Amino acid sequence: MFCVVLNYTCILRFDLLFIFCTSLVSINRIIKKISQMDFSETVKVKTNDEFAEVAASINLLSNELEKNISELNAANEKLKVEIDRKKNR
Protein backbone atom coordinates (compact mmCIF):
# COMPACT_ATOMS: atom_id res chain seq x y z
CA MET A 1 0.00 0.00 0.00
CA PHE A 2 2.81 2.42 0.87
CA CYS A 3 4.47 1.82 -2.51
CA VAL A 4 1.23 2.56 -4.35
CA VAL A 5 0.80 5.83 -2.47
CA LEU A 6 4.46 6.72 -3.06
CA ASN A 7 4.13 5.98 -6.78
CA TYR A 8 0.95 8.03 -6.99
CA THR A 9 2.67 10.92 -5.20
CA CYS A 10 5.63 10.78 -7.60
CA ILE A 11 3.30 10.80 -10.61
CA LEU A 12 1.30 13.68 -9.15
CA ARG A 13 4.47 15.67 -8.50
CA PHE A 14 5.71 14.96 -12.02
CA ASP A 15 2.41 16.30 -13.38
CA LEU A 16 2.71 19.43 -11.26
CA LEU A 17 6.30 19.91 -12.38
CA PHE A 18 5.24 19.52 -16.01
CA ILE A 19 2.47 22.13 -15.59
CA PHE A 20 4.91 24.44 -13.80
CA CYS A 21 7.53 24.19 -16.55
CA THR A 22 5.00 24.46 -19.34
CA SER A 23 3.58 27.61 -17.78
CA LEU A 24 7.03 29.17 -17.46
CA VAL A 25 7.92 28.33 -21.05
CA SER A 26 4.66 29.88 -22.28
CA ILE A 27 5.11 33.02 -20.18
CA ASN A 28 8.72 33.41 -21.31
CA ARG A 29 7.84 32.97 -25.00
CA ILE A 30 5.14 35.62 -24.86
CA ILE A 31 7.32 38.07 -22.90
CA LYS A 32 9.93 37.75 -25.66
CA LYS A 33 7.26 38.54 -28.26
CA ILE A 34 6.15 41.59 -26.27
CA SER A 35 9.77 42.77 -26.12
CA GLN A 36 9.75 42.71 -29.93
CA MET A 37 6.55 44.81 -29.98
CA ASP A 38 4.40 41.82 -30.93
CA PHE A 39 1.24 42.06 -28.82
CA SER A 40 -0.71 39.43 -30.75
CA GLU A 41 -0.74 36.77 -28.04
CA THR A 42 -1.78 36.66 -24.43
CA VAL A 43 -0.57 34.40 -21.67
CA LYS A 44 -3.06 31.61 -21.04
CA VAL A 45 -2.63 29.86 -17.72
CA LYS A 46 -5.38 27.54 -16.60
CA THR A 47 -4.50 27.54 -12.92
CA ASN A 48 -5.73 29.62 -10.05
CA ASP A 49 -2.42 30.43 -8.44
CA GLU A 50 0.54 32.76 -8.74
CA PHE A 51 0.96 31.83 -12.42
CA ALA A 52 -2.53 33.11 -13.14
CA GLU A 53 -1.70 36.37 -11.36
CA VAL A 54 1.54 36.77 -13.31
CA ALA A 55 -0.28 35.94 -16.55
CA ALA A 56 -2.94 38.56 -15.83
CA SER A 57 -0.25 41.15 -15.06
CA ILE A 58 1.67 40.37 -18.26
CA ASN A 59 -1.52 40.58 -20.31
CA LEU A 60 -2.40 43.92 -18.71
CA LEU A 61 1.11 45.22 -19.38
CA SER A 62 0.92 44.07 -23.00
CA ASN A 63 -2.47 45.70 -23.55
CA GLU A 64 -1.38 48.98 -21.97
CA LEU A 65 1.85 49.06 -23.98
CA GLU A 66 0.00 48.42 -27.21
CA LYS A 67 -2.57 51.11 -26.42
CA ASN A 68 0.06 53.68 -25.42
CA ILE A 69 2.21 52.98 -28.47
CA SER A 70 -0.82 53.41 -30.72
CA GLU A 71 -1.65 56.71 -29.03
CA LEU A 72 1.95 57.90 -29.41
CA ASN A 73 1.98 56.95 -33.10
CA ALA A 74 -1.26 58.86 -33.65
CA ALA A 75 0.15 61.90 -31.83
CA ASN A 76 3.32 61.70 -33.93
CA GLU A 77 1.28 61.65 -37.13
CA LYS A 78 -0.65 64.73 -35.98
CA LEU A 79 2.61 66.51 -35.22
CA LYS A 80 4.02 65.62 -38.65
CA VAL A 81 0.94 67.06 -40.33
CA GLU A 82 1.16 70.21 -38.21
CA ILE A 83 4.90 70.63 -38.96
CA ASP A 84 4.31 70.15 -42.69
CA ARG A 85 1.47 72.66 -42.62
CA LYS A 86 3.65 75.26 -40.86
CA LYS A 87 6.53 74.66 -43.30
CA ASN A 88 4.25 75.30 -46.27
CA ARG A 89 3.01 78.69 -45.04
N, C-alpha and C positions, 0 to 999 in steps of 0.2 A: 504493500500500500504506500509506503514512504517513497519508494522509487517512482511510482506512478505520479504522485504529487510533485516530486522533484522534477520529473520529466515535463509535466504540465507547466510548472513554474518556469522552466528553461525555455519552453516553446513560447509562453506568454511574454517573457522578457525579450526574446528574439523578435517577436512581433512588435513590441513597443519600440525596440531599438530601430527596427526597419521603418516604422512610422516616423520616428524622430529624425532619422537620417534623410528620409524622403522629403520631409517638411523642410529641413535645412537646405537641401539641394534646390528645392523649388524656390524658396525665399531668396537664396543667393543668385539664382539664374535671373529672377525678375529684377532684383536690385541692380544687377549688371546691365540689364536692358534699360532701366530707368536712368542709369548713369550715362547712357548713350542717347538720351532724350527719346527713347522709345517707351511710350506710355500705353501701349496697346494691350498689355496683359495686367491682370491683377493676381495677387497671391490668393490662392484658394487652399485654406486649411480646414479640414473637417473635424477639428477637435474643439473642445471648449476649455482651453487652457492658455498658457502663456503664448503658445504659437499662434493661437487665434488673435490674441491681443496684438502681437507683433505684426501679424498679417494685416489687421485692420489699420494699424498705424502706418504701415508701408503703403497701403492702398490710399489712405487719406493724403499722405505726403505726395504720392504720385499724382493724384487728382489735383491737388493744390498747385503743384509745380506746372502741370500742363495748363491749368487755367491761367496762372500768372504769366507764363511764357506767351500764351495767346494774347493776353491783354497787353503785354509789352510790345509784341509784334504789331498789334493794331495801333498802339500809340506811336511807334516808330514810323509806320506808314503815314499816319496823320502828320507827323513832323516833317517827313520828306515832302509831302504835298505842300505844306505851308512854306517850307524853305524854297521849293521850286517856284511857288507863286510869288514870293518876295524877290527872288532873283530876276524874275521876268517883268518886274515893274519898271 
